[in-house]
Amino acid sequence: MQEPAVAAEPNVVTFNSAINACAQSGQVDDAVELLKTMRVQGITPDVMTYNSVINACAQGGRVEEALKWLQTMQDQNIEPNVITYNSVIKACAKGSKVKQAIQWLQTMKDQGIKPDVMSYTSVINACAQGGQADQAVTWLQAMQDRGIKPDIISYTSVINACAASNHVGEAVKWLQTMQDHGIEPNDKTYNSVINACAQSGQVEQAVKWLQIMQDHGIEPNTKSYTNVINACAQGERAGASSSACPARCARCSTTARPCHGHRTAWGTPAARGACDLARARSRCLCTSRH
């Protein structure tokens, strides 16, 4: 007679896997509770355990908690590695804490840990979140000077920073630069450029980049169309008018171009606001009731 299978006792590997799953799904509190549980059960957390918890905090933008767990792992004589510091910098980026992100990049260098592409990209993203386009460009150039090749996320973060600062020309320039370096833009990259156009109310340019995106075989998503509609809203606030503007009838499935067929975009506040502005100026082409 075959003996019944005995369930394996949880160990550091199983806990790490569970904590990492929580981190990936943004369940910060669950990740922390699992770490506490493993300690209660006499299982010693390792560097991977703490990295996963710190990453969970980073995903949730909980900077102070990330720093607390970094200090805890050091108190346990567990040396942080490049993944640890990257997660801390990412937490600072999520919280738009540019100075802290830069300080932690310097700290990891002081500890003899060489920053990688993710380290610099997280600092660039922190600058983008803080609307500091010039700083973002400076850090992109710094990583290149150190022989680290920027990736698509690095460039997209710089473009985001340019968008936040209404630097449309710079955003376009960096998209072209990444292409010159053999990196093809993705939907997030194009959305960032369209958003840069939207922030400055450049309707024609927003529509142009939406078309370029499609010409390169990338299907626009809700964010793409919402950015174009937002460009129209900005244009309407400035008193501008454009026949290319889909927000001239943002709520109509029959006349909204080029957003026709993308119903999710029509329901956004940007779409409703743009249409209201257009109607108030008697420029809306809509013939149906909203």
N, C-alpha and C positions, 0 to 999 in steps of 0.2 A: 504493500500500500504506500502510495506516494505521500510524503510529508507535506502538509500545507505550507505554502510560501509565507515566509516571515517578512513583514514590511521592514525595509531598511530604515535605520535611524537617520534623521536629518544630520547633515554635516556642514562644514563651511561651504562646500561646493553647492549643495542644494539651496542653502540660505542665500548665497551670492546670486544664484540664478533667479530666485524669487525676488530679491531686492532689485536686481537689474530690470526685471520685468515691470516692477512698480515704477522704477525711474523712467522707463521708456513710455509708460502710459500716463505719466504725470501724477502718480499717486504718492505724493511725498510723505504724508502721514503714515501710510501703510509701510513704506520703505523703512522709515524710522522705527516703527513698532517691531518690524522683523529683526532689525539689528538689536534692539533691546531684548527681544525674545531669545535670540541666539546667545546673548551674554548670560541671561538667566539660566539657560540650559547648559552653561559651562563651555560653550563653543567660542573660541577666540576669533574675533573678526580679523581679517587680514587687509592688506592694502586695497584689494579688489572690493571688499565689502564697503570700506569707507568711500572709495571712489564712486561706487554706485549710489550711495546715500547722498554724497555731495552733488553728484550729477542730477539726482532727483530734485534737490533743492535748487540747482541751477535752472532746470526745466521750468520750475515754478517761480523763478525770479526771487527766491527767498535768500537774499545775499547773506544776511546775518546768520542764518542757520547753516549755510554752507561753510562760513568761516568758523562757526562753533565746532562743526564736525572735523574740520581741518585741524583745529587746535586739539580736539580730543584724540585724533589719531597720532598726533605728535607727542601728546602726553603719554600715549601707550607705546612710545618708542618705535612707531611705524613711520618710516620715511616716505613723504609724499613723492610721487613721480610726475612725469610730464602730464599724464592723464588727470591726476589730482589737480594740478595747477590750471590745466585747461578748463576743467569744470568750474573752478573758482572764478576764473576770468569770465567764463560764459555767464555765471551767475551775476557778476558785476554788469556785464553787457545787458542782460535782461532787465536789470534794475536801472539802466541808463547811468551807471556810476563810472564815468570815463576815467577819472583820476585813479580810482581804486583798481580798475582793470589794468591800467598802465603800471601802477605800483606793483601789482602781483606778477606782471610779466618781468619786471626788473628783479623781483624777489627770486623768481625761479632761476634767473640767470645768475644771481648772487649765490644761489645754492648749488651752482654747477650743473644745472639742468638746462639743456639746450632747447629753446622754444622751437616748435614745429609750425607747419602751415596753419594748424588749428589754433595755436596760441595767438599768432598774429591776426588771424581772421576774426577771432573773438574780440580782440582789442579794436579792430576796424569796425566790427558790428557795434561795439559799445559807443564808438564815435558816431556811427550812423544813428543809433537810438537817441544820442544826445544832440543830434543835429549839427555836428561838428565836421563838416565836409572836408575842410582843409586838413584837419587832424587825421581823418580817415585816409586821405591821399598820402599824407606823410608816412603813415604806418605801412601802407602798401609799398611805398618806395623803400622803406626801411627793410622790409622782409626781402625785397628783391636784392638790395645791397648786400644782404647776408647770404645770398645764394639760395633763398627759399622761393620756389616758384608758386605764385598765387594760383588758386584754383577758382572754379566757377563761383563758389560761395564768397571768396575774397572779393572778386570783382563786383558781384551783385551787391555786396555790403557797401562798397564804395559808391555804387550807383544809387543805392538807397539813401546814403548820406547826402549825395548831390540833390536828390529829389526833395529831401527834407529842407534843404537850403535854397530851393528854387533855382538850382544851377542846371538848367536843361542842357545847355551846350556841353557842360562837363560830363553829365550823365551819358550823353550820346558818344562823347569822345572815349569814355572808358569802355563802353560796349564795343566800339570799334577796335580799341586796343586789345581787348580780350580775344576778339576774332583774329587780329593780326598775330596773336600768340598761339593760334590753333585751338582755342577754346570756344566751342559753340554755345551761344546763349540758350537758356531754357525758358520755360514760361515765367519763372520768377524774375529772371533778368529783364525780359521784355515788359513784364508788369511794372517793374521798377522804373523803366524809362517812360512808360505811359503815365505812371504816377507823377514823374517829374514834370511832364507836360501838363498834367491835370492841376498840379499845385500852382502853376503859373497861368492857368487858363488858356493854354495854347491848344485849342480844339483841333485845328487842322493837323498839327503835329501828332496829337494823341491818336487820331484816326489813322494817320499815315503809319505809325508804328504798330498799330493793331493789324493793319494790312500786311506790313512787312513780316510780322509774327506768323501770320497765316501763310504767306508766301514761302516761308521756311519750314512749312509742314508742322507747325506747332499750333495745336487747337487752343484758342482763347478760352479762358474759364470765367467764372463769375467775377473774380477779382479784375480780370482784364476789362470786361465790359463796365464794371462799376467805376474803374478808373477813368474810362472814356466819358462816361456819364458825368462823373465829378468834374472833368475838364469843362464840359458844357455848362455845368452849374457855376463854375468859377467864371467862365466867359459871360454868362448871363448877369452875374453880379457886377461885372465890369461894364455891362451895357453892350457887350459884343453880340454879334449874330453870325451864325455859320450854317450854310445849307448842309454841311457834313455832320452837323451835331445831332446825335441820336436822341439827346435829351429834349429836343424840341417837342417830342411826344413820347416821353419816357414811359408812360403807362399803357401805350397802345400796341397791341400785338401786330397790327396791320401796317403801321407807319413808322415804327421805331427802327431806324437804320443808323449804324450797322448792327444794332443790338437785337434785331429781329430774330426770334426763335430762342432767345435766352431769357426765359421768364424770370429766373431767379434775380437777375440784375434789375428788372423793372420794379421789384418790390423793395429796393433799398431806399434809405432816407435820401441818398444823393439823387436818385432818380425822381422821387416825389418832389424834392426841393427844386430841382432843375426845371421840371415841368411847370411847377407853380410860378417860378420866376419868369419863364418864357410866356406863360399865359397872361401874367400880369402886364407884360409889355406887348401883348397882342401879337406875339410872334409864334405862338404854338400852332402847329399844323393840325392838331387833333380835332377831329370832327365828332368824336363820341364823348359821352359824359364820363368824367373821372370819378 
